[in-house]
Amino acid sequence: MRYFEAVPDRGELIATKQAELTPAGRLHWYSCEHLEDEQGFLTDQALDPEDDPLEAIPAEEFQRVWPQ
């Protein structure tokens, strides 16, 4: 499952934080402080809800997944 924190910028939706929870329960996270590692990277493409449907969640739910 993927989680994104995103902001609108000039008509596009830009990911500022990205968390990926694997089926095995491992969490991989990316932001401007941690752009990439051997498992993946913060997307450098604008999010497109038409190509990949997004579901808005409360900020509190994202914060439960995001490492402290």
N, C-alpha and C positions, 0 to 999 in steps of 0.2 A: 504494500500500500504506500502511496506517495502522498505527502503533505507539502503544501507550498504556502508561504507567506508572500503575498505579492502586492505591488502598488501600481496604479495606473501611471503611465508616462507617455505623453504625446499620442494618445489613442491606443496604446498597447498595454498589456498586463505583464509586468516584469517581476520575476521571482527574486526576492531578496533573501529568503531562507527556504531550504528544501530538506525534508526529512523522508527517508525511505525505510520502511519497516519490512524486512524480509519475511517469508513464510516461516523461517526458522526462528524468528523473533529477534534477529540482529537489527540494530538501528544504525543507519549511516546518515550523517547530517552534513550540510554544506551551507555556507554563507560567505560574506566578504572576509570573515576572519579565518575561514577554513574552506577554500575554494575547491580543492580536490584531494583525493587520496587514491590508493590503489584499487578501491572499490567503485569509484565514480567521481562526479563533479557537479557543481552548481550549474544548472542549465544556463546556456548563454543565448537561448532563443526566447522570444516572447511567448507567453502561454496563449494558446488559441482555443477557447472553449468550444468552438465549432468543430475542430479536429479531434479534441480530446475533452469530452464533457467534464466539467468541474462541479464539485458540490461544495458550496460555502459551509463552513463550520464556525462555531464560536471561537474567538481568540483563546479562550480558556482551554478548549480541547486541543488546539495546536500546542499551547504551552505545556500540556501534560505530556506530549510526545517529545517536545524539544528538550535537548539536554541542558541542564542548569550549570 
